[in-house]
């Protein structure tokens, strides 16, 4: 798993060197009342490398999180230094499909999520949309595949169809004081459904999951501070008795953009 993450990030670095446009940001977040799939809510500090860009037909976004950064946090499973990463390449179909109405561009959308002990893979159709009030608004519809242990052979893994995900993300400037200082609103929302693989595992697993992240950033030059709210419903496709799968989480961040 770690080797795959290294390979994917190496490809991103090579791509970035020849890209038409790239951006990179370092984030330090303090999370409060974070949802947990199998335990109580918890607080955690994590360090994140985030970035994206565009080169030709390739539009890409990524982040890499190191959890319980420098031992700061109380993850009930004690995963100090564990990681979570998302890499989302999209390939433009603009040469074949013209812009129509609010649809500025269509993409073949892919995504990889990697974490200690597992990985999810996504493929589907993506779009960039012109939505009033928003400077950037993307919508993707994915089929999700999970990389799981093969129940018929303990030494092997296999891919399981894990349902579908409708994912959106957005960014907009809501107040500008001068050319160096402004306030922005950005975030994302994922709704996963028809997850037969997880639902077949029985209680407390469910076939659907919803998450929504709302971030408000005060930006000065290349520095930012943020306060964010994240909503969870059936976090990690679970409906455990203790109810932390439906938590409301808060995040406070310090950011440096390059």
C-alpha positions as CSV (number, residue, x, y, z in Angstrom):
1,X,0.0,0.0,0.0
2,X,2.7,2.5,0.9
3,X,4.6,1.6,-2.3
4,X,1.5,2.4,-4.4
5,X,1.1,5.8,-2.6
6,X,4.8,6.6,-3.3
7,X,4.4,5.7,-7.0
8,X,1.2,7.8,-7.4
9,X,2.8,10.8,-5.7
10,X,5.9,10.5,-7.8
11,X,3.8,10.6,-10.9
12,X,2.0,13.7,-9.6
13,X,5.3,15.4,-9.0
14,X,6.5,14.6,-12.5
15,X,3.2,15.8,-13.9
16,X,3.3,19.0,-11.9
17,X,6.7,19.9,-13.4
18,X,5.1,20.2,-16.8
19,X,1.6,21.4,-15.8
20,X,0.0,24.6,-17.1
21,X,-1.1,25.4,-13.6
22,X,-0.4,23.9,-10.2
23,X,-0.9,24.8,-6.5
24,X,0.3,23.3,-3.3
25,X,-0.7,24.0,0.3
26,X,0.4,22.8,3.7
27,X,-2.3,22.4,6.3
28,X,-2.3,21.9,10.0
29,X,-5.7,21.0,11.4
30,X,-7.1,20.5,14.9
31,X,-10.2,18.3,14.7
32,X,-12.7,18.3,17.6
33,X,-15.4,15.6,18.1
34,X,-14.3,13.7,15.0
35,X,-16.5,10.8,13.9
36,X,-15.1,7.2,14.3
37,X,-16.3,4.1,12.6
38,X,-16.0,1.8,15.6
39,X,-15.5,3.9,18.7
40,X,-16.3,7.1,20.5
41,X,-15.7,10.5,18.9
42,X,-12.2,11.9,19.4
43,X,-10.0,14.9,19.0
44,X,-7.0,14.8,16.7
45,X,-4.3,17.0,15.1
46,X,-3.2,16.1,11.6
47,X,-0.8,17.5,9.0
48,X,-1.8,17.6,5.4
49,X,-0.1,18.2,2.1
50,X,-2.7,19.3,-0.5
51,X,-2.5,20.4,-4.1
52,X,-3.8,20.2,-7.6
53,X,-3.5,21.6,-11.1
54,X,-4.2,21.3,-14.8
55,X,-2.0,20.1,-17.7
56,X,-3.7,19.6,-21.1
57,X,-6.6,17.2,-20.7
58,X,-5.5,16.2,-17.2
59,X,-7.1,17.9,-14.2
60,X,-5.9,16.6,-10.8
61,X,-6.3,17.1,-7.1
62,X,-4.6,15.3,-4.1
63,X,-4.0,15.4,-0.4
64,X,-1.9,13.3,2.0
65,X,-2.8,13.4,5.8
66,X,-0.6,12.3,8.7
67,X,-2.9,11.7,11.6
68,X,-2.2,12.3,15.3
69,X,0.7,14.6,14.2
70,X,3.6,14.7,16.7
71,X,1.5,12.6,19.1
72,X,-1.2,15.3,19.4
73,X,-4.6,13.6,19.6
74,X,-6.6,10.9,21.3
75,X,-7.6,8.5,18.5
76,X,-9.2,5.6,20.5
77,X,-7.3,3.2,18.2
78,X,-4.0,4.9,18.9
79,X,-3.1,5.4,15.2
80,X,-0.3,7.9,15.7
81,X,1.4,8.5,12.3
82,X,-1.3,6.7,10.3
83,X,-2.1,8.2,7.0
84,X,-5.0,8.9,4.7
85,X,-4.6,10.0,1.1
86,X,-6.9,10.9,-1.8
87,X,-5.6,11.3,-5.4
88,X,-8.2,12.4,-8.0
89,X,-7.1,12.6,-11.7
90,X,-9.8,13.6,-14.2
91,X,-9.4,13.5,-18.0
92,X,-11.2,16.1,-20.1
93,X,-13.7,15.1,-22.8
94,X,-13.9,18.6,-24.2
95,X,-12.5,17.5,-27.6
96,X,-15.5,15.2,-27.9
97,X,-18.3,16.8,-25.9
98,X,-18.9,20.6,-26.2
99,X,-19.9,22.8,-23.3
100,X,-23.7,22.8,-22.8
101,X,-25.7,25.1,-20.5
102,X,-24.2,25.0,-17.0
103,X,-21.8,22.2,-17.9
104,X,-18.5,23.9,-18.7
105,X,-16.6,20.6,-19.2
106,X,-17.0,16.8,-18.9
107,X,-14.4,14.4,-17.6
108,X,-13.6,10.7,-17.2
109,X,-13.2,10.9,-13.4
110,X,-11.1,8.5,-11.3
111,X,-10.1,8.5,-7.7
112,X,-7.9,6.6,-5.3
113,X,-8.3,6.6,-1.5
114,X,-5.6,4.9,0.5
115,X,-5.3,4.4,4.3
116,X,-3.5,2.1,6.7
117,X,-4.9,-1.3,5.9
118,X,-7.1,-0.6,2.9
119,X,-7.8,1.2,-0.3
120,X,-10.8,2.2,-2.4
121,X,-10.9,2.9,-6.1
122,X,-13.4,5.0,-8.1
123,X,-14.2,5.6,-11.7
124,X,-17.0,7.5,-13.4
125,X,-18.1,10.7,-15.0
126,X,-17.1,14.1,-13.8
127,X,-18.1,17.7,-14.6
128,X,-17.2,21.3,-14.0
129,X,-20.3,23.4,-13.6
130,X,-21.2,27.1,-13.8
131,X,-23.3,27.6,-10.7
132,X,-24.3,31.1,-9.5
133,X,-22.3,32.4,-6.5
134,X,-19.6,29.8,-6.9
135,X,-16.2,30.5,-8.5
136,X,-15.6,26.7,-8.9
137,X,-18.0,23.9,-8.6
138,X,-17.3,20.2,-9.6
139,X,-19.6,17.2,-9.6
140,X,-18.5,13.6,-10.0
141,X,-20.5,10.3,-10.1
142,X,-18.4,7.3,-9.3
143,X,-18.7,3.5,-9.1
144,X,-16.6,2.5,-6.1
145,X,-14.5,-0.6,-5.7
146,X,-13.0,-1.8,-2.4
147,X,-9.8,-3.8,-2.1
148,X,-10.6,-6.5,0.4
149,X,-9.3,-9.8,1.7
150,X,-10.5,-12.8,-0.3
151,X,-12.6,-15.0,2.0
152,X,-11.8,-18.0,-0.1
153,X,-8.0,-17.5,0.2
154,X,-6.4,-15.7,3.2
155,X,-3.3,-15.0,1.2
156,X,-5.0,-13.1,-1.5
157,X,-7.0,-9.9,-1.9
158,X,-9.7,-9.0,-4.5
159,X,-11.8,-6.1,-5.7
160,X,-15.4,-5.9,-4.6
161,X,-18.1,-3.6,-6.1
162,X,-18.9,-1.3,-3.2
163,X,-21.8,0.7,-4.7
164,X,-21.8,4.3,-6.0
165,X,-20.8,7.8,-4.8
166,X,-22.0,11.2,-5.8
167,X,-19.4,13.8,-4.9
168,X,-19.3,17.5,-5.2
169,X,-16.7,20.2,-4.2
170,X,-16.8,23.9,-4.4
171,X,-14.9,27.2,-3.8
172,X,-15.9,30.8,-3.8
173,X,-14.7,34.2,-2.6
174,X,-17.3,35.7,-0.3
175,X,-15.6,38.9,0.9
176,X,-12.6,40.8,-0.4
177,X,-10.9,43.5,1.7
178,X,-8.0,44.2,-0.7
179,X,-5.9,42.3,-3.2
180,X,-4.0,40.4,-0.5
181,X,-6.8,39.8,2.1
182,X,-10.1,38.0,1.6
183,X,-12.5,35.4,3.0
184,X,-13.4,32.3,1.1
185,X,-15.9,29.4,1.5
186,X,-14.9,26.0,0.3
187,X,-15.9,22.4,0.9
188,X,-17.1,19.1,-0.4
189,X,-19.9,16.6,0.1
190,X,-20.0,12.9,-0.7
191,X,-23.1,10.7,-0.7
192,X,-22.4,6.9,-1.1
193,X,-25.3,4.5,-1.7
194,X,-26.2,1.0,-2.8
195,X,-23.1,-0.4,-1.0
196,X,-24.1,-4.0,-1.2
197,X,-20.6,-5.2,0.0
198,X,-20.8,-3.3,3.3
199,X,-24.5,-3.9,3.8
200,X,-24.0,-7.6,3.4
201,X,-21.7,-7.6,6.4
202,X,-24.8,-7.2,8.6
203,X,-25.4,-4.8,11.6
204,X,-24.2,-2.2,12.3
205,X,-23.2,-1.7,8.6
206,X,-25.4,0.2,6.2
207,X,-25.7,0.7,2.5
208,X,-25.3,4.5,2.5
209,X,-23.1,7.2,3.9
210,X,-23.1,11.0,3.8
211,X,-20.4,13.5,4.7
212,X,-20.2,17.3,4.1
213,X,-17.3,19.6,4.9
214,X,-17.9,23.4,5.1
215,X,-14.7,25.5,5.5
216,X,-14.4,29.3,6.0
217,X,-10.9,30.6,5.4
218,X,-9.5,34.1,6.2
219,X,-6.6,34.6,3.7
220,X,-3.8,37.0,3.9
221,X,-1.2,36.8,1.1
222,X,-0.1,33.2,1.2
223,X,-1.3,32.4,4.8
224,X,-4.7,31.4,6.0
225,X,-6.6,30.5,9.1
226,X,-9.8,28.5,9.0
227,X,-12.8,27.3,10.9
228,X,-14.8,24.5,9.5
229,X,-17.8,22.3,10.2
230,X,-18.2,18.7,9.0
231,X,-21.4,16.7,9.1
232,X,-21.5,12.9,9.2
233,X,-24.3,10.4,8.7
234,X,-23.5,6.6,8.8
235,X,-19.8,7.5,8.8
236,X,-17.9,4.6,7.2
237,X,-21.2,3.0,6.2
238,X,-21.9,2.2,9.9
239,X,-24.9,2.7,12.2
240,X,-23.3,1.6,15.5
241,X,-25.3,1.7,18.7
242,X,-23.2,4.5,20.3
243,X,-24.2,6.9,17.5
244,X,-20.9,8.6,16.9
245,X,-21.3,7.7,13.2
246,X,-23.7,10.7,13.0
247,X,-21.3,13.2,14.6
248,X,-20.9,16.9,13.9
249,X,-17.1,17.7,13.9
250,X,-15.2,21.0,14.1
251,X,-11.9,21.9,12.6
252,X,-9.5,24.8,13.1
253,X,-6.6,25.2,10.7
254,X,-3.4,27.0,9.8
255,X,-2.4,27.0,6.1
256,X,0.5,28.1,3.9
257,X,0.1,28.2,0.1
258,X,3.0,27.9,-2.3
